[in-house]
Amino acid sequence: MRRPALAAALLVVLLAATACAREGPIETPPGPTGPTATSSPEPSPEPSEEPSEEPSPSPALEDGRHFGYIRSVDVDAMTLRFDLAYFLTGEEANQAAAEHGDEVPVPNDYYIVNDNPRLRTLPVDPGAEVWVIDWSRCCDLVRGELGPFLDAFATRHHPWDALYQGRRAPYWLTVRDGAVVRIEVQYLP
């Protein structure tokens, strides 16, 4: 009699250990004291012959201006893959550098935080403005052309004074209605 009881106890322990080893939290439905205890159940939808419209996915980046790195470009699809980062200055830069164990005060009064590896694919508006550095005028931003700018991402090596730097430079993207409408290179001393 002792063996079946021991085997049953061992089985319970193994099942509990397996359940605890699952990744992520175990979610349980709300009980009588949960948030749905006082709400009335929703009627199940009637089957329809017409397909329901699914909500559109949220844009990769909200409208506004965002700093980061363009990792690749698909010229045919007019999309780019963007690595969002944060360009910090002043006390905010010093605080972030200290939190990352880096030199404080930060050199040149800026610090870039890029802790999230997620890449976002964004459509590029065909009329997007491009602003690049004219190195012959020492760091002035000038209007560039979208085609040559996008083509520069097909090449890995660019001279330091090239008008189009490709992946070598960080950028500010302006997003409107989910699409990139302005690209501006960020000068780094």
C-alpha positions in Angstrom: 0.0 0.0 0.0 2.9 2.3 0.6 4.2 2.2 -2.9 1.0 3.4 -4.6 0.7 6.3 -2.1 4.4 7.2 -2.7 4.0 7.0 -6.5 0.9 9.2 -6.3 2.7 11.8 -4.1 5.7 11.8 -6.5 3.3 12.3 -9.5 1.7 15.3 -7.7 5.2 16.8 -7.0 6.2 16.3 -10.7 3.0 17.8 -12.0 3.5 20.8 -9.7 7.1 21.3 -10.7 6.1 21.1 -14.4 3.4 23.7 -13.9 5.9 26.0 -12.0 8.5 25.6 -14.8 6.2 27.1 -17.5 7.4 30.4 -18.9 5.4 33.5 -17.9 2.7 33.9 -15.3 -0.1 31.5 -15.0 -3.3 33.3 -15.6 -6.5 32.2 -14.0 -9.9 33.5 -14.9 -11.4 36.0 -12.4 -13.3 34.4 -9.6 -16.5 35.6 -7.9 -14.5 38.6 -6.4 -12.9 39.5 -9.8 -13.8 42.4 -11.9 -16.4 40.5 -13.9 -18.4 39.3 -10.9 -20.8 42.2 -11.1 -21.0 42.6 -14.9 -23.7 40.8 -16.9 -22.5 38.4 -19.4 -22.4 39.6 -23.0 -24.5 37.7 -25.5 -22.5 35.7 -28.0 -22.5 37.3 -31.4 -24.8 35.9 -34.1 -23.0 34.1 -36.9 -22.9 36.3 -40.0 -22.2 35.5 -43.6 -20.2 38.7 -44.0 -16.6 38.7 -42.7 -16.1 41.1 -39.9 -13.6 43.9 -40.3 -10.6 43.4 -38.1 -9.1 46.5 -36.4 -6.1 47.9 -38.3 -2.8 47.3 -36.6 -1.3 50.1 -34.7 1.5 52.0 -36.4 5.1 51.0 -35.7 5.7 54.5 -34.3 3.3 57.1 -33.2 3.1 60.4 -35.1 5.9 62.7 -34.1 9.7 63.0 -34.2 11.8 60.0 -33.2 15.6 59.5 -32.9 17.4 56.3 -33.8 19.2 54.3 -36.5 18.0 53.2 -39.9 19.2 49.6 -40.1 18.1 48.8 -43.7 16.0 50.1 -46.5 13.8 48.3 -49.0 13.7 50.7 -52.0 11.2 48.7 -54.0 8.7 48.6 -51.0 9.6 52.1 -49.9 10.1 51.0 -46.3 12.9 51.2 -43.8 13.7 49.3 -40.6 14.3 51.7 -37.7 16.0 51.1 -34.4 14.4 53.5 -31.9 16.9 55.1 -29.5 17.0 58.2 -27.2 19.2 61.2 -27.7 19.7 62.8 -24.4 21.4 66.0 -23.4 22.2 68.0 -20.2 21.3 66.5 -16.8 19.1 63.9 -18.4 22.1 62.6 -20.4 24.3 62.5 -17.2 21.6 60.7 -15.3 21.2 58.0 -18.0 25.0 57.6 -18.3 25.3 57.1 -14.5 22.5 54.5 -14.6 24.4 52.7 -17.4 27.7 52.9 -15.5 29.3 55.3 -18.1 31.3 58.5 -17.8 29.7 61.4 -16.1 29.5 64.2 -17.0 29.0 62.9 -20.5 31.4 64.0 -23.3 30.0 66.6 -25.7 26.9 67.0 -23.6 24.9 64.1 -25.2 24.2 60.5 -24.5 22.4 57.9 -26.6 20.4 55.2 -25.0 19.5 52.2 -27.2 18.4 49.4 -24.8 15.6 47.9 -26.9 16.6 45.6 -29.8 13.2 45.9 -31.5 13.3 47.0 -35.1 10.3 48.8 -36.6 9.4 48.7 -40.3 8.0 52.0 -41.5 6.7 53.1 -44.9 8.5 56.1 -46.4 6.3 58.7 -48.0 7.5 59.2 -51.6 7.6 63.0 -51.0 9.6 62.6 -47.7 12.0 65.4 -47.0 15.7 64.4 -46.4 18.1 66.7 -44.6 21.8 65.8 -44.5 25.0 67.4 -43.4 27.0 69.4 -45.9 30.5 68.7 -44.6 32.0 71.4 -47.0 30.1 74.0 -44.9 31.0 72.3 -41.6 27.9 70.7 -40.3 25.1 72.7 -41.9 22.0 70.8 -42.7 21.0 70.9 -46.4 18.1 69.5 -48.3 19.0 66.1 -49.9 17.3 63.8 -52.3 15.3 60.8 -51.2 16.5 58.4 -53.9 20.3 58.8 -53.4 19.6 58.8 -49.6 17.8 55.5 -49.7 20.4 54.0 -52.2 23.2 54.8 -49.7 22.0 52.0 -47.5 23.0 49.4 -50.1 26.7 50.3 -49.3 28.4 49.7 -46.0 31.4 52.0 -46.4 31.0 55.8 -46.8 33.7 58.4 -46.6 33.4 60.5 -43.5 32.4 63.6 -45.6 29.9 61.8 -47.9 26.6 63.7 -48.2 24.7 60.4 -47.7 26.0 58.4 -44.8 23.7 55.3 -44.9 23.8 53.2 -41.7 26.8 55.1 -40.4 24.8 58.0 -39.0 21.9 58.4 -36.5 18.7 60.0 -37.7 15.6 61.8 -36.6 12.4 60.6 -38.3 9.2 62.5 -38.5 6.2 60.2 -38.7 2.8 61.4 -39.8 -0.2 59.0 -40.2 2.2 56.1 -39.7 4.6 57.0 -42.6 8.0 58.7 -42.5 7.6 62.2 -44.0 11.0 63.7 -42.9 14.5 62.3 -42.3 17.2 64.4 -40.7 20.7 63.3 -39.9 22.0 63.9 -36.4 25.4 65.5 -36.2 27.7 63.9 -33.6 31.0 65.6 -32.7 
